[in-house]
Amino acid sequence: AIDTKTIMRGAATHDALYQLMRDRLLDHDLCRQASDRLLQKICLKDKMNCVRARWVYDGVRLGGGPAANPANRKPILKAP
């Protein structure tokens, strides 16, 4: 089982950076790999096993591209 404390801080930071890339406040091409690497570093600092932290990094490298791409920005919806 994964201790959620070892992923939450890194995941929240990573998600915020991806949001900034989608909103074009950070350059996607310059910042995506650094954001993914930062996620891995935070996971390691928070005592995640190094193999698991590598899997997290590899996972966002393989599947995270669309989430950071400004072309995939969704409109903000508001409830009536």
C-alpha positions as CSV (number, residue, x, y, z in Angstrom):
1,A,0.0,0.0,0.0
2,I,1.1,3.5,-0.8
3,D,1.4,5.9,2.2
4,T,-0.6,8.8,0.8
5,K,1.6,11.3,2.8
6,T,4.5,10.4,0.5
7,I,2.7,11.4,-2.7
8,M,0.3,14.2,-1.7
9,R,2.7,17.1,-1.4
10,G,4.5,16.2,-4.6
11,A,1.2,15.6,-6.5
12,A,-0.3,18.9,-5.4
13,T,2.8,20.8,-6.5
14,H,3.0,18.9,-9.8
15,D,-0.7,19.5,-10.5
16,A,-0.4,23.2,-9.8
17,L,2.6,23.5,-12.2
18,Y,0.7,21.6,-14.9
19,Q,-2.3,24.0,-14.4
20,L,0.1,26.9,-14.9
21,M,1.4,25.4,-18.1
22,R,-2.2,24.8,-19.4
23,D,-3.0,28.4,-18.6
24,R,0.2,29.5,-20.5
25,L,1.7,31.1,-17.4
26,L,4.6,28.7,-17.6
27,D,6.2,27.5,-20.9
28,H,5.1,23.9,-21.5
29,D,8.2,23.1,-23.5
30,L,10.6,24.5,-20.9
31,C,8.9,23.5,-17.7
32,R,7.2,20.1,-18.1
33,Q,10.2,17.9,-17.6
34,A,11.4,20.0,-14.7
35,S,8.0,19.8,-13.1
36,D,8.0,16.0,-13.5
37,R,11.5,15.8,-12.0
38,L,10.4,18.0,-9.1
39,L,7.6,15.6,-8.4
40,Q,10.1,12.8,-8.1
41,K,12.4,14.8,-5.9
42,I,9.6,15.8,-3.5
43,C,8.5,12.1,-3.3
44,L,12.0,11.1,-2.4
45,K,12.3,13.9,0.2
46,D,9.0,12.7,1.7
47,K,10.5,9.2,2.1
48,M,9.0,7.4,-0.8
49,N,11.0,4.4,-1.9
50,C,13.4,5.3,-4.8
51,V,11.9,2.7,-7.1
52,R,8.4,3.8,-6.5
53,A,9.4,7.5,-7.0
54,R,10.9,6.5,-10.3
55,W,7.7,4.8,-11.3
56,V,5.8,8.0,-10.5
57,Y,8.2,10.0,-12.6
58,D,8.0,7.5,-15.5
59,G,4.3,7.6,-15.3
60,V,3.9,11.3,-15.6
61,R,6.5,11.4,-18.4
62,L,4.6,8.8,-20.4
63,G,1.1,9.9,-19.7
64,G,1.1,13.4,-18.4
65,G,1.7,15.3,-21.7
66,P,-1.9,16.1,-22.5
67,A,-2.6,17.3,-18.9
68,A,0.1,20.0,-19.3
69,N,-0.6,21.0,-22.9
70,P,-2.2,24.4,-23.3
71,A,-4.2,23.1,-26.3
72,N,-6.1,20.9,-23.8
73,R,-7.2,23.8,-21.5
74,K,-10.9,23.3,-20.6
75,P,-13.3,26.2,-20.0
76,I,-14.2,27.0,-16.5
77,L,-17.8,26.0,-15.9
78,K,-20.0,27.7,-13.3
79,A,-23.2,26.3,-11.8
80,P,-26.3,28.3,-12.5
